[in-house]
């Protein structure tokens, strides 16, 4: 690619494509959205007019054949990834997708096989890794584990009760009124019956962000060791022996979003409170409490820039395309989330 602005093509401009992703790329000075592909022609052209995008295609492969693109943002339902990505990978361009990598471990492995032949990479949209507060906490975790200032890491807990995850983020969504086409999706899993598969898909859809976030905060892999029969608590243990907990819907809210993370050390902790996923221009809140003993206990809470996770994620993808940094989460690591999810469902259902 050249040193000019990164040329981005968008494969899909549905609700998430427009509101979670496109608006942030179009607002960036570092890239240019030069083309979009969307089977709903009226919607595609209305979106192109709104954002000043010059080229519109009905098919992603045609867009890649005809446009000189540096990268592709493919915001699609994750059940489509195993169908769409092998086709897009043939063009050898970096690709951004929403989480998770795919809808089943089998489809995920097939994507990795196609990726290995492509010579490029896929960034998976775990936007919480790009939130300024998450990044600050991760950096503190790494520093504290290296220095031993607060002793050993003892525990990681992530809590996500259902709530208002949209927070007005779909404002400005454009729908041209086209009939939605029926698109091909990934085949059903080979090792699950229909009921188990439905439960797996539901878990992946709602909680795969948190499954991934635990590993991000730990800085190492972990395994699932117990599934509460009520479906509220997942227990695990990291490669280094740190116990982890994911609390899924211990309560619900209707007018708020209360996702939180706690990383405990022997003599202190880090706390991370995350905003609703589609909230714009709003970072999370981070806090470090330390009580090392040789000096007074203290709390530290950074004042972070007003940058939302989705905007920061778009910036990270563009920077990775330029070669300035690594993607926060690539496909091979995202595959771990599918394996963890499968093990959780196996422990929960016996299947």
Residue, then its C-alpha position, 0 to 999 in steps of 0.5 A: x500500500x502507499x503512504x496515503x490514506x488507507x483505502x477501505x472497502x465495506x462489505x455490508x452496511x447493515x445496522x452494525x455495519x453503519x453505526x458501529x463501524x462505518x461512521x468511525x472510518x468515515x470520520x477518520x483522517x487516516x483512511x478513506x472509505x472508497x467503496x461499499x458492497x451491499x445487496x440491498x441497492x436502495x439502502x446501499x445508495x442512500x448510505x453512500x450519499x450520506x457518507x460521500x462514498x463514490x462506488x457501490x456494489x451489490x457483491x463484495x467479490x466484485x468490489x474487490x476485483x474492481x477497486x484498488x483497496x488496502x483492506x476490507x471491513x466485512x461487518x456481517x452476521x457471524x454465521x456468514x463468516x465461514x461462507x464469506x471469508x474464504x472468498x474474500x481471503x482469495x484477494x489477499x487483503x487484510x480483513x476486519x470482521x465482527x466477533x466471533x470468528x465463526x458460529x462453530x469450531x468446525x467453521x472456525x478451523x476452516x477459516x483458519x485453513x483458508x487464512x493460512x493460504x492467503x498471505x494476509x490476516x483477519x482482525x476480529x472485532x473484540x472492541x473492548x480490547x480497544x477501549x482506552x480504559x481496558x488498555x490502561x488496565x491491561x498495561x497495569x496488569x502487565x506492569x504489576x505482574x512483572x514488578x510483583x509490587x502488589x504480590x501475585x495475581x489472585x483472581x479475575x472476575x467479569x460481570x455482564x448483566x443484560x441492559x441497554x447495550x445500544x445506548x442510542x448508538x443506532x441513531x442515524x441508521x439508514x434503511x432504504x426499505x429493501x427486502x432483505x435477501x436470504x443469504x447462505x450461512x455456515x453449516x450446523x455443527x457436527x458434534x451438537x444436536x439442534x438444542x445444544x447448538x441453539x444454546x451454544x449459539x446463544x452463549x457465543x452471541x451474548x458472552x463471547x466478548x467476555x470470554x475473550x476479555x478475561x484472556x486479555x486481562x489475564x495476559x495468558x490462556x485459561x480453561x473452563x473448569x465448571x459450568x453452573x447448572x443455572x447458566x449464571x456462572x462460568x468458572x475457569x483457571x488460567x495457565x498460571x493457576x489464576x481462578x477466573x469467573x464470568x457472571x452471566x446475567x446475575x441480574x438485569x437492568x433496563x435503563x443502564x449498562x453495568x459491565x465490570x471487571x475485577x483483577x485482584x492481586x494480594x495487596x490491591x486490585x484493578x477495576x474496569x467499568x465498561x460503557x454500553x457497546x454502542x455508546x459513542x465518545x465514551x471510554x470505560x472507567x478504570x481504577x487501581x487500588x494499592x495497599x503495598x504496606x510500606x506506604x499508605x494505601x491509595x486509589x488511582x483513576x486516570x482521566x482518559x480521552x473521550x474516545x469510544x471503543x468502536x472508534x479506537x478499534x477502527x483506528x487500530x485496524x487502520x494502524x495495523x493495515x499500515x503496519x504500525x501495530x499488530x491487530x488487538x485480536x487476530x483470527x488464531x486467537x479468536x479461535x480460542x474463544x470458540x473452543x472455550x465456548x464449546x467446552x463450557x456448553x459441554x460441561x453445561x449440557x453434557x453434550 
